Amino acid sequence: MLGWMVLVWRASDDAARNRAPTLARWETGAGGLRWLDALAGSGLAKALGGNGYPLLFRVRADAFSRAISGGLPTNDGPEVIGDDYVLPAGYNGALHLDAERLGRCPADEWLAVEAWDLS
């Protein structure tokens, strides 16, 4: 397991997913989804299953906004070394965020999250 490509959009855009712009996207290391597990434990996110191609979640807009307010959530994922790549421990790539569109989401709106295995 190399890590994850994470995509977030408004769940109301599900029907038009291929045309709907994402609210956020980034790459993260192997431990980069633990924040979603923690939110699911508190009822602010829901794990919908999947096999990594992708894993599916829902997360409340207010909880997502808080989770990324200081940048991407840190993770304790290990260093990953492959044949032609190295990802440092706790790797997070650049966050691409449409803050204006995210700010227009009601606090209790459920956002869709896809996490794609990068292996």
Number of C-alpha atoms within 10 A of each C-alpha: 12 19 22 25 17 21 19 22 24 22 16 13 15 13 9 10 14 9 9 13 15 20 20 17 20 17 21 28 27 24 20 23 18 15 17 22 15 12 18 16 12 10 11 19 24 20 16 11 10 13 10 15 12 16 17 19 21 23 25 20 24 18 19 21 17 11 16 13 10 8 12 16 17 18 18 13 21 15 14 17 11 10 5 5 8 12 19 12 15 18 21 23 13 11 15 13 15 14 11 9 14 21 13 9 16 11 14 12 16 23 24 24 27 21 25 19 20 15 9
